């Protein structure tokens, strides 16, 4: 089990019906079933070929009726409510599209690969309650959001951009992320490199990251 998968699994809680959207190899569904954390699990992928990898891993559970493979876009092919939904490894915008088509699940675990700010904004607008929202590291940096579909929440603009727990209780991984992003921006500015952003935009982003770093260091 990789560090990334272990981090996500640590956020998975007992459920009646679990859904793993974009399930890839199915390792996290295996974790749920092996540890009897759910009565029934759905593995979903838009690609039949990709889904077959998870189906092979979970063949015994599929044969026993505890795991149901579904070739579908997101949750579209799942015909019953799922009280725990995992969406890991997709982009933030794609995750928003999936969740926009259904009521928010009772509980969700989301690990977007990019555009996490757009996902946070969507969840807050839909009335979700965010339980944790932080950055972790496993070779590269990942964002992880755990929450509930009801309860409501409030985020500042900075919390939308960077994650509430990262700003309120910054981890070593988030501090390394800040340092890495600042290093990339300084290198691009030194090379006079512009890719989709003006130099003024890059300088503004660098300044913002420096302000956050200074604020964190002042509390240490």
N, C-alpha and C positions, 0 to 999 in steps of 0.2 A: 504494500500500500504506500503510495507516495505521500509526501507531506501535505500536498494540496488536498488529496482525497481524505486524508486523516482529519485535516482541519474542518472540512465540510461535514464529514460524518459526525464529528463531535457536536455539531449543531442540530443534528437530526434527533427528534424526540418521538416518543410513542404516538402512533396514529392508528385509526381504524383502517383507512384507505390511503395509501401513499402513491404519489405519482412522480416519476423521474422523467422529466421532459428533456429531450436531447440526450438520451441516457448513455451514449457512447458504449463502453464495454460493459456497463451494468454493475460496476463495483459497488456503488453506493446503495443500489437496490439489494445487492447480495448482503451488504452490511445490515440493512433493515430486516431482511428476512432471516438471516442467520441468527440475529440477536432477538428474534421474536418481537420486534418493535412495531410491527403492523400485521394485521390479519390478511391483507391483500395488497398487492403492489401492481401498478401499471408501469411498464416501460414504453416510452413513446419516442419515436424519431420520424422525421419526415422522409428519411431514406431507408428503404427496405434493407439495403445492403448493410448500412450501419446498425440497424436494429438487430440484424442476424447475429452480430458479435455478442450482444447482450443476451439474446435468446439462447445462444450456445452455452454461455457461462451459467445461465440460470435454467438450464434445460429441466432439471429435476423439479424445480419449483413451478415451472410452466406446466409440466406434465401433471403435477399435483393440483393445479388450479389456483395456486397461491400467487402466481405472477402472470399477468396478462399482457402480451406484446401488442402494441397498436402502431400501425404505420399511419401517422397523422401529423398535421401541422400543429405543434403545441399540444393543447388539451382538447382540440376539436374532436378527436375520435374517442374520448373517454366519456361514457354515458352515465356516470354516477358522480356525485360530489366527492372530492378528495380533501380530507382534512389536513393533509400535509403535502405540499408541492415543492419539489426541488427543480430549479432551473439553473444549471451550472454549465459554463463553457460557451454560452451564447453571448452575443453583443447586447448592450443595454437597450438599444432601440428595438432589437428583435424580441427581447423579453417583454418590453412594453407592448408590442403588437400582440403577443400571445396572451398577456393578462388583460388587455383591453377588451377581448372578446368574451370574457367570462366574469362572473362575480369573483372578487378576490377570495382565495382560499382562507380557511380558518387560520392556518399557519403556513408560512413560506420561508424557504431558504434559497437565496439567490446569489450566484457568483458570476457576475457579468465580466466579460473580457475587456470591454471598453464602454464609454458613454455612461458611466455609472451615475453621473449627475442627472442625466435625463431620466434614468430609472427612479432615482430618489424623488425627483420632482413629481413624477407620475404617481408614485405610491402615496406621497403626502396629499396630493390633489384628490386621490380616490378615497381618502379617509383611513389609510392603514396606520397601524401602530408599529413603530420601529423599535425592536427590542435590542438589537445590536447592529453596528454598522462600522466596520473597521477594515484596515489593510493588513494583510499578512504576506509572508515571503516564502517562496519555495522555488529557488532558482530565478524567479521573477516576482513581481509584485501583483497581488490579486486583491480585489475588494470582495467583502462578504457582508450580505445584509440578511438579517433574520427578523421576521415580523409577523404580525397578525392582521387579518383582513379588516378588522373593525377596531375602533377605539380612538382613532384620530391622533394626530401628532402635529408638532410645529417644528420647522427647521429654519435656521437663518440662511441667508444666501451662501455664506461660507460653508455651512454644514452641508448644504446641497452639493457644493462643489467638491468638498474634501472628506465628508463623512463625519457624523457627529462624534462618535467615540474617538476618532483620530484627533479631533481638536480638543475634546474635553479630557480624555485620558490617553494621550499619545503613547504609542508603543515604540519599541526600538525599531521595529520594521517600518513604521510610518516615518520615523526620523531618517532612516536610511533611504526611503523613497523620496523624501524632500531633498536630501543631499544629491541623490542621483539625478533628479529632474533639474536641479539648479546647475549641476555639472553639464548636462546636455545643453541647456540654454546658453551657458557661458561659452561652450565650445562652438555652438552655431553662431553666436554673435561675434566671436573672435575670427571665425572664417568668413564673416559677412554673408552667411548663408541664410536664405529666406525660402521657406517651403510652406506656402499657404498662409503665412502670417507675416505681417510687416515687422520691421525691426522694433518699432514702437510697441507693438503688441507683445513681442518677445520680452522686451525690457520691462513692460508692465507686469507680465506674468512672473518674471524673475523677481521683481520687487515684492510681489505678493507672497511668493514662496519664502523669500528672506524674512518678511514680516512675521509669517507663521513660525518659522524656525526661531527667530529672536524671541517671540512670545513663549514658545515651549522652553527654550533655554532659560528664560527668566524665572520659570516656575520650578526648575530643577534644583 
